[in-house]
Amino acid sequence: MEHIVTVQDAVTAFAPWLEPTAAELDAIELEMPVVMADVDLLDAQIMTIDRPVTELDVRRIRRARRRVLAARRELSNQAAATATVPGGLA
């Protein structure tokens, strides 16, 4: 009978190539407003899980959704502004 053994790296192993690069950290920093807006929306939705939804809750969720959309719009506008069009056309 042959035993099947898996080879795994240690969970706490340190390797320089496992760290995020500067470009990856910059991308994360650029997306943080979207992430935080999503967290705010989830917080507003979670508050209404175990109780009746009031008019204030509806407004809070609506504002949070608008912040998410605005943050995503800003992120996509920044990405579009930095993208170049092939052939030099604008």
Secondary structure, DSSP 8 states (H G I E B T S, - for coil): ----------TT---GGGS--HHHHHHHHHHHHHHHHHHHHHHHHHTTTTS---HHHHHHHHHHHHHHHHHHHHHHHHHHHH---GGG--
